[in-house]
Amino acid sequence: MRNQFESQALTNVDREKAHDRAKETLADRIDISNFADIYPPEKIKVDSEKVRQLKEKFHSRETPEETRMKKTADILEAIVFKQGELSQWFGEDAVTFGASDFDDIMNGIDMLVRFHLPERSGFEDLALGVDVTFTSDTTNKFGEILGQIDDGKLAHMDYCPSDGVSKKGFKGNLPKVIIGVEKRTVDELQELWMGREQRALEKHRIQIMILKEIELQLETFSLYAISKGREDLADIYDSLLRIIKKILAEKSELYKKVASDLDTDTVFFSITSYMR
């Protein structure tokens, strides 16, 4: 039997290997240099330098614990980014994009999820901006979203790819949601991901957790927008809410199997309780 020191050492080795794979995965983020055809070179240069300086600043101030937390966050983000589309966690019609470092740092968006539906609604772009977390303290994040509704405008991305319908570049009034699970769930996902256990990932309860978190947020933000007299914003939330409800209905069998386990995850419980 391995002693505690050996077990911890192996765990750290596994985490480093997973983080290396996460960095490779996140290297597929949107590259702002590919927007030189629509933005002046000076803007891209300034934005790139801003990202470099902020990354350097964050890194220089990081404590060892913050570094460990950042690695866990990277692993979770990479898994959701890849498996969200590969395992159809967001439904079979969803496409995921890793947001540029600029939109991640400046606009708080880790990824973009687009829904390419056969029957397009009247909205030009059915998409969600997603912020991924594994901590239960989401009060400030939600406060920012509510503040945006108060101001009459939703989140935005400076570097948004075209989907053939909407234009490449700036994307305004983008509904943003926070999704997350606790570290214990991240560890479980990491083990499956590193073990290439694709079938287990396709049936993992995280997809129901994510969809329920999104559903409750869209419902809540829609009602909040109405209370502020912003029916136009509520309509955007409602359009996406219909899609999420449809996806949950398609995953009803899995939902029944995992429903009793959802609230045992502290981050899921925190997000959904805040919405309720």
Secondary structure, 3 states (H helix, E strand, C coil): CCCHHHHHHHHHHHHHHHHHHHHHHHCCCCCHHHHCCCCCHHHHHHHHHHHHHHHHHHHHHCCHHHHHHHHHHHHHHHHHHHHHHHCCCCCCCEEEEECCHHHHHHHCCCEEEEECCCCCCCCCCCEEEEEEECCCCCHHHHHHHHHHHHCCCCEEEEEECCCCCCCCEEEEEECEEEEECCHHHHHHHHHHHHCCCHHHHHCCCHHHHHHHHHHHHHHHHHHHHHHCCCHHHHHHHHHHHHHHHHHHHHCHHHHHHHHHHHHHCHHHHHHHHHHC
